[in-house]
Amino acid sequence: MIKFSDKQLAIPKLMRPVYLVTAGQSKFDRAFPDKRTEELCVDALTQAAEMINLSPAELKSYIHTCYYGHFADHFGDQLLGEAVIHDRLGLDPLGNIGVKTGGATGGSTLWEAVKAVASGYSDCVLAMGWERMDEVPTDEGNFYISCAADKDWEGPLGHIYTGYYAVMAQKYWKVFGKEEESFRRTLAEISVKHHGYARMNPYAQAPMKITVEDVLNSPVVAYPLRALDCCVMSVGAACAIICDEATAMKLTKNTKNKPLRIWVTAGSHTLRPADRRDMEIPLLPNETKEQYKDLGKNFPGGERYPGFTGFLAARMAAYYAYNQVGIKDPTEDLDVIELHDAFTISDVQTYEDIGLRPYGYGRDYVESGDCYHTNPKTGKPGKLPSNLSGGLIGCMHSVGATGIMQVFEIACHIWNRWAEIHGDEKIWKKFNRQKPSDWTDLQVKGAKRALAISHAGVGSHVTCTILQDPDNLIKKDA
């Protein structure tokens, strides 16, 4: 059984407050035959500058160091891609470094950027992520992605990530879904929701108006996961500007962007999900040991933690983050979230890992309607809306950019700029996309606090980003 020392469970501390000042992203799509990767990165940086009424040159004059995230050199056929992007952005000779943590690369890039500012090394940092997934055939791309799992342990499952998650989905369905067909339909509802929200997002790659039956009738990729249960493969870029307080206030003077406090924490776990040692469930602030004493009785086969059905890395990232910022109950203290829905099953698993529901009861977050912008059962605002961007299933999974895109999205809600950024006819026309006649404003009204989960592999590395309006902190600075 795994045991942790008090030192290992110590809550991270920042040496000074850190702020998200602005962010930007490119259009996301399956392929950009007419656009180079560096042009997409320029698009993202240009939007970040325009969000605070600056030119890119003016914004660059504040940047001191840069962190660049991209998952696989294989996709772009370019080793040291971060050096190329840094050069093309005109940021030489500033210090820069590349970050690679699989699907969590975007979140990890933000993690490093926040630490650079918190330590005092830099007052203004660029975090930029991208992925180029259109220069290799889809089957080859899936093979490259599958190599981010333990090739000795997971590789024999078929060299496709859906195969790894299908096994977890089968186990979860058997134990916590009790093999009920209704649970499989709940997974399909997640896909319907995320593809539907993507329809309101001009940046999104896979907007679709679909039904549960459409999901259940889509081709099987690895049973029980079907094509519409899976995230998209994408090309695109996203960036964020992270600053200390003085620089943040200077950059946002007379703009719509209020500097937002930002925290990023991380956790990890072995790439061998079938060989994970058991341990006691690390409790989040809204949980008690008592509530899990009958877990195995209520869900036979679910008594071993973390087993095959959860992500310890996500639990640890949330544990550090909640205790760092003072979150007692995420469903009460947060207003909007973006989760890493690489597959519909991983979405449900994450609900439990970050404490939205106790282990075994993740499906209720969907079935209650709490996860929707507007609860379909009551017609009232959802308690804690998730993935209003469309998530990885509907919007994009341009791997190095994904975690940063998520933070861009939740920041737009706190800035009260979601409709402005997603409803602008000029953006729809610029991207040659048709704005739906039933376009809906998904702004979460009065949003003050938000969370994003960036997730790698089979839960091997996870980051948890918390944004808060500085005038609405849960816990004041010590």
N, C-alpha and C positions, 0 to 999 in steps of 0.2 A: 504493500500500500504506500502511495506517495505521501510524504510528510513535508510540510513547509516550515521554515523558521520565521520568526518575527521579522527578521531583517529582509527576507525575501518578500514578505507581505507588506512591507513598509509602503505607505502611500507616497507617491512621487510629489516632489515640491518644486515649484518654479521659483527661480531667484528674483524674478520681477514679472509684472503682468505682461501678457502677450496678446496682440490684437490681430484679427483679420480685417484688413482695410478694404480690399476689393478682390474680385475674382473674375474670370472670364473663361469662355470655352468656344470651340469651333463648332461647326455643323458636324454631326456624326452620321456615318453611312457605312455600308458594307465595302465600298470601294471609292477611291478618288483617283481615277485614271489621269485627271488633268491637274492634280495638285500635289506638290511635294510635302513631305512631313513638316519641314521647317516653315512652309507657308501656313499650315494649320496652327503651328505654335505661334506664329506671328498674329494670326487671327485671334487666338485666345488672349495674348498679351495686349493686343489693341483694344479688345473689349474691356479688359480690366482697367486700362487707362481711361477709356471713355466713360466708364461707370463713375469715375471721380473727376471728370471734366479735365483730364490731362491728355497730352499727346503721348504716344509711346516713348518718345525721346525724353520728355519731361519726367515720366515715371521711372525710366531706366536710370536717371541721374541720382535717384535715391537708393537703388539696389546695391547692396554690399557683397552678398554671397548668394549662390544659386544652388538649388537642389533639383535634380532632374530624375524623373521616374519613367522607365520603360521596361517592360517585362522580359522581352526576348530579342536579342540581337538578330536572331535568325529571320524574324519577320521582315526587318528593314534591310537585311543584308549589309549591315554596317556595325562593326565593333566600335565601341566607345562613341555611341550615338549621341551621348550627352555633350561631348566636345563639339560635335558638328552643330547641334542645335544652339549651344552657347555662342559659337562663332557667328551663326546666321542671325541670331538676335542682336548681335553687336555688343556683346557683354564681355568679350575679352578685354583686359587680362584679369577680370575678377575671378576669385576662387569658386570652383564648382565641383560637384561630385555626383555620380550616378547612384541610384537606389534601385534595388531589385528584390522584391519579396513576393513574386507571383501575383495573384489577384489582388493582394493588399498593397501593391506598389504605390498607388496614389496616396493611400492613407499613411504609408510609411514615409513617403516624401514629405508630407505635412508634419509628421512626427519629428523628423530631423530638422525641418525648418523652424518649428516652434522651439525646439531645444536650443538652436543657434541663437535665437533672440532672447530666450529666457536666461541663457548663460551670460549674456552681455557681449558675446563675440560679434554679433551684428545687430544693427538697429532696424535694418530693412532687408528682407530676404524674399527671393522669388522661389516659389515651389511650382514646377512645371512638369506635367506628365503627358504622355502620348503613347499611341501604339499604331503600328502599320501592319494590318493583318490582311491586306489585299494583294500582296505580291507573291503569295504562295497559294497553291490549291487548298480548298477547305479541308480535305482529308489530311494533307500534310500539316496544315496549321493545327488541327486537332491533335495530331501526333506530337508536335512540339509542346503544346500545352500539357498533354498528358505526362510529359517527361518532368514536369514539376512535382509529380508524385514520386514516392520511393519506387524506383524502377525494379528493384528486386521483389518488393512486396505487392505493389499495386499494378505494376506493368502487366502481369499475366491476366489481369481482368479485361484486357482488350485495347490498351493504348488509346482510350478516349475517356475524358473526365466524366461524361455522363454515366459510364459504367461504374465508376467509383461511387457516385452519388445514388445510383440505382440500388446498389446493395444497402446503403444506409436507408434509402427510402423504403425498401422492403422490410427492413428490421423495424423502423419507426412505425410503419403501417401495421405490422403484426402486433407490436407491443402497445404503443400508445393510440394507434388508430383502431386497435382491436379487430383488424381485418374487415372493417366496415366499408362498404362501397361509398357511404356518405363522406368518409374521410378523403377518398380519391377525388370526389367532386369538390371538396373544399380546396384541395390543391389547384384544381382547375379554375376555381373562382379567383385565385390569386393571379393567374395568368390573364384572365379576362379583365381584372381590375387594372393591371399594369399596362397591358396593351391599350386599354381604353384611356388611361391617363396620358399615355404617350401621344394620343391624338391631339391633345391640347398643347403640345410642346414642339415648336418649330425645329428644335435641334435634334429631335428624336428620330431614330432609324426605323423603328418598327411599330408605327401606329396602326392599330387594328380595332375594328368594331366586331367582336367575336362573342360567342356564347360558350357556356360550359361544354355543350355537346361538341362544338368545334374543337375544343382542346382534347376532349376524350377520343375524338375520331381522327386526330392528327397522327402522323406516322410514329410508330414506336422507335425510339432511339436506343434505349436500354430500359427494359420493363422494370417498374411501372411508369417511367418518365417518357413522355412523348415530345415531339418537336416543339409544341407550344408551351411545354413546361421548362424550356431551356432558354438561357440568355442568348443574345445575338453576338456575333463576331463583328468587331467594329474597327473603324479608322477614325481618329480624331484626337484632339488635344484639349487640355484644361489647365488653368493656372490659378494661383492665389498669391497675394502679397501679404506677408506676415511682418508685423512691425512692433517696436516698443511703443509706449504710450505717447511720448512727445512726437515721434514721427507720424504716428497714426493720426493724431489730432491735426497736425500740419497738413497732411495729405487729404484729409476729408473736410477741411474747412470750406464751408459754403457748398457742400455737395449733399446728395440724398443719402449717401452711405454713412451711417453711424458706425464708428469702429466697434467691432464685436469682440468680446473676450473669447479666446480660444484655448482649449486644452486638448492634447492628444495623448492617449495611453496605448499600451500594446501588451499582447499576450501571445504565447506560442504553444504548440503541441506537436508531438511526433507525427511524421508523415505516415506512420503505420497504424491506421485506425483499428485494425483487427488485433493489434498488440498493445493497446493502451492499458496501462496499469490502473487499477481501481483506486479510489480515494473518497474521502468524505466530500460532499458537495460544498464548495466554497459559497457561503451565503452572502447574498446582496442585502442592502439595508432594509428592503421590504420583505425579507424572508425570515423564517424561523426554522430551527432544526426540527421542531415538532411537526411541521407541515409535511416533512418528507419521511417520517418514521414508518409510514405504511405504503411507501411508493411501490415496493415489490408486490405487496398484497393487492393494491388497487390496479397495478399494471404488471401482471406476471411476466418476468423477464426483464423488467426495467429497474431492478434494484441495484444493479452494478453501475457505478458512475465513474467516468463519463461514458463508458461503454461505446456503443456504435451509433448512438442516436443524437449526441450533442457535441458541442464544440467548446472544449475547456478554454481554448485561447480566447474566444469571445467572452466567456464568463470572467476570465481574469482581466481582460481589458476593461470590461464594464465595472468590475470590482474596484480597480484602481481609479477609474474615472468618477464613479459615483461618490466614492469616499473623498476624492480630491475636491470636487466642487460642491458637495453637500446634497446630492440627490438622495431622497428618502424613498420615493416611489416614482419610477420613470413615467408611469401612466398619468400621474398627477403633476409632476414637476416639469415635464417636457410638453411642447406644443406640436412638434412635427418631427418626423424622423425619415432617414433614408437608409435602408438596409441592403445588404449584398445578396440579392435574389438571383444568384447564378442559376439556381434551379428552384422550382416552387417548394421543394422539400427543404432546401437550405434556408429559405425564408422562415418556414415554420420552426425549424430547429433554433434559429436565432431569436425568435420571439421568447423562447424559454431561457436561452443562455443569457439574455440581457434583462431578464426579469419582468417582461411584459405580462407573462403568465407563468405559473409554476410549471416545473417539469411535468410533462404528461398532458398538459392542457393548452398547448400552443394553438390548436385549431380554434379555440374560443375567441381568440383575437380577431380572426376573420369572421367567424360565424355570428359574433355579437354585433358586427358592424363598426367596431371601434377603430379599425384600421382605414376606414374610408374617409374621404374629404367630407362627404355627406352620407350619413348612415342610411343605407337602403331600407332598413327596417323602420326607422323613426322619422326620416326626413330632416333630422337635426344634424348639426356638425358632428363628425366623428370625434371620439374622445382623444385619440392620438393618431392622426392620419400618417400613413406611411407610403413612401415611394410615389409621390405625386408627380415626379419627373417621368414616370414610366419604369424607373429602375433599370436593372441590367437586362430584364426581359423585354421591356418596351422601348427604352431610350437608347442604351448603348452598353457595351462592355469593351471599350477601347482600353485595354487593361491598365496601362500606366496612368491613364487619365481618370479612371473610374472613381476612385476615392476622392479626387479633387472635384469632379463633376458633382458628386453627392453634396459636398460642402458648399459649392456654388449654389446649388438648389435650395438647401435649407437656409443659407444666408439671405437669399432673395425674399423668403418669407419673413424673416425678422426685419429686413429693410423695408418691408411692405412694397416690394418692387416686382413681385412675381407676375402680375398681370402686365405691367409695363414691358418686362423682358420677354414674356411668352406670348403676348397678345398683339405685339406691334406688327402691323401689316407689312412694314418695310423688311422686317426680318424674314417673314414667311416668303416674300417675293425674292429676297436676296438668296435664299436657299432653294428657290424654285419648288416650293411646297405649297399645297393648297390648304389654306386655313379652313377648318370645318365650319359649315354653316351653323352647327350647334356648339361652336367653341364655348367653353365654360371657364370662368375665372376660378382657378383652384387656390387662390391666395388663402392661407390660414390666417384669419383675422385676429389681430392682437398677439401674434406669435412673438415670444420673448426668449424662448430657449429651445434648442434643437440638438439632435444627435445624428451621427452618421457612423455606420459600421463598414469598414473595408476589410475584406476577408480573402485569405489565400488558400489555395490547394484544398485539401480535405480538412480545413481548419487548422493548418499548420502555423499560420501567423495572422493575427487579427488586430486592427487598430480601432479605437473608439474615439471619435472626435465630438467634443461638446462645444457648442456656440451659445453665448448668452449676451443679451443686451446688458451692457455694463451698469445700467440703472435698475436692473432687475435680477441681480445676482442672488442665488439661493443662499450662498454663504459669503459673508464679507471677507475681504482679505485679512489675514492675520497681521 
